[in-house]
Structure formats: C-alpha cells, structure tokens
Amino acid sequence: MDIRSLDVTRLVACLLATAVLSAACLLTVAGPGSAAPPTEDPATAAGFAAHWLAAQVTAAGDVPDSHGNPSVGNTLQTALGLSAAGRDQATFDRIVAWLAAHVDEVTGTGADADPGSLGFLMMVVAVAHDDATDFGGVDLVTRLGGTLGAFESGLYGSYSGVGDPTYSGVYEQSLAILGLAAVGAPQSPAALDWLAGQQCGGTDEFNGAWMSYRAPSTPCTAFDSTTFTGIDTNSTSLADEALVAAGRTPTYDALAWLARTENADGSFGYFVGNDGDPDSTALVIQAIAAGGQSPTSGVWVKGKANPMTALLSFQLGCDAPASDQGAFTFPGSGGAPNPLATEQGAWGAAGAAFPLGPVTWSAAAVPCQAPASTTTTTSASTTPTTAAPAAAVATEPAFTG
C-alpha cells in the first residue's frame, strides 16, 4: 500500500463511517461510543499507541498488510508514530534498517517515484540522523526533485498509473515539502507556489481551506458526495503545516477555517459536517501545534471538550482485549483497532507538528498495566509497609536518538 492508497483509504473510510453513523447515531457526539479510554494524558496516550504499533512490526522491520505483505505506508507512518511518542527506539531502528534495504520498493524510481513516500521517508531519516542524500545508496532529495513537474508545473509526482492527483495531490505535495524541511534541503519555489496556490479564498465556507486537488484556474468547491471531492480538513491541515515548516506564510488563515469546522465534541471529520474521526482530528491537532496554538485552549474549547479529548476518546482502553489496548479505533468499525488511526493518533496525541525535532527516547509504555507493589522493612522494630503503587508506565533512562 503506497501513500496514495492510504489517502484514498482514509477518504473512503471517513465516508463509510459517516454513512454508518448517520444511520445509527446521527445525534451522538461521543467518540467511538465505548468505555473510557486508558488515559486522559495525551503524552501517555501517545506512548500507549506506540506500544500497540510496535507490536505490529515484524522481526524484519516492516508492518504487514492484511495479506501479510509489507505495507510501505503503514511502515513509514508507524516509524513516525514511535518517533512522535518517543517510545521504543529499538523497534524504530529495526524499521529504519528495513527501509534502507528496500528504498526502491518504498519510494519507486525515476519520474514515477512517489512524493508522499519520499516525504515520509525523509522525515524518518531525519529522526534517525541518517544522510538523506545517501540512504540505502539513494539520494532521496534528488529522487524527489526528479518528479517535479512530471504531471503539472510545480507539482511533485507523475501520477502515472493513478490517472491524476484528484485524491492526493495536496497531501503528497505537503509531505514532500515536510520531508525536505526535515532534512534541511532547499525547497523548490515552484513547489511552494503550487501548494500555496491551491488554497481557497472567498467566503467563510472556503476561506483558508484546501481541496485534495484542483486543476489550475478552477474554483474551490464544497464536498460533493458523487465525486468525493471538495474542501477537506486533512488536506488543509497538512498543507498549512507544510507551508509553515518551509517558512512560507499561507495567503489565508487555515486555522480560522478549521476552527469554524470543529464539531461540538471537539472532533473533526474529513469533510465539513462529518462525524469526527481520529485521523482527521489528529491531523488538525498537528496543524494547530504548527501554528503555535494549543488544541486544549482558546477557540478550540467546546464546553468540556476540545480536539485532544475528542482524539483520546477513540483510544481502546482496559475493557478491550490486551492485544488491542492502546490502539485507536475508527467510527463504524465495531471497536476494532485501526492501524492508520493509531499511527496518526500517536502523532496527534504527542501534539508535535511535522517535521519532528530531536527525539528523546524512552521504554515502551504498556497500557492498563497493574500497579506494582513492593514490601520493604526499615528495621527489625518496624512493621513492613507497602510502597505507593508504581506508575503505570515504566521508563528507562531517556536518551536522545
């Protein structure tokens, strides 16, 4: 599964979830509708998500798809989930080794190289302190540059075999720009102009938003349930984040548009009016962080709710099977763990915008771990006492990766 597949999968999942929820719980504004999440602390939640993600990584270092084959998208996003949470460097390093041994498989080659995969990979390489100009024997920066203008002036990627960038153009362009920012490589002015030019102006309905793609000189549109196109929160969040990372001020205020689309429970859906989902809410949280704001204060607070509380409501807690605890579920999935939601849920819970800065690593966080008790005796004349319960998350001495 490449990044384009993940983007379309995200879109279809959000649409299907909306259809399911609208039939069953149109008036419900809770998260997945299950028991309480395992924690109310975002950093701890990110660690729990990382624990679940690490368990999905094979001994070889990849994350398999439902058929047992390596999933490029999930492998890359899992690496960034572990990085955002700062958990389990050993597993992260195993992923990096697998990526280095499969660069062509991960990114594609020539003009057909995938800009989204390259962007994700460069962000991973930056966390690993590897050389993006010689990773697995490949100059990732040059490979990305070789795709510029292959489909359209200023746009990375040829989109060969997928028709056009309708469902992923802005998303992949943003990832490419974030990847270059992560490794400190020069940005293409044409690529930045392309992304900035995709932003919508006009009335409040559109002002500040992005569509997944719009052809040159075509207007922005609202969501169309027939074509599955129109302004959306995911493209808007990542595009705004990318321009900020590249030092480019967007023409219009994307955060103001996102604030106008927030649901009453603090969540965000893919399209305006959708029930909230963890993926979209997490991406918006990253954009909020990139803009220097807090998702738990100011305009983002809705009564007792905010985007962070909404995100954490999708995390599976202690009533779930042990193997599912810490994962994020997706609306309409019956409480099943969802890899994409958990990967992006970890990013959002960590509250860190891309590209990530230096990562301080610590041990894996185990959700719903029973408190440990110890018995100590201070002298022969005293009664043995039980120490205070240990923290639910044990940590090793931190070190910077």
Secondary structure, 3 states (H helix, E strand, C coil): CCHHHHHHHHHHHHHHHHHHHHHHCCCCCCCCCCCCCCCCCHHHHHHHHHHHHHHCCCCCCCCECCCCCECHHHHHHHHHHHHHHCECHHHHHHHHHHHHHCHHHHHCCHHHCCHHHHHHHHHHHHHCCCCCCCECCECHHHHHHCCECCCCCCCECCCCCCCCCCCCHHHHHHHHHHHHHHHCCCCCHHHHHHHHHCECCCCCCCCCCEECCCCCCCCCCCCECCCCECEEHHHHHHHHHHHHHCCCCCCCCHHHHHHHHCCCCCCCCCCCCCCCCHHHHHHHHHHHHHCCCCCCCHHHCECCECHHHHHHCCECCCCCCCCCCCCEECCCCCCCECHHHHHHHHHHHHCCCCCCCCCEEECCCCCCCCCCCCEECCCCCCCCEECCCCCCCCCCCCEEC
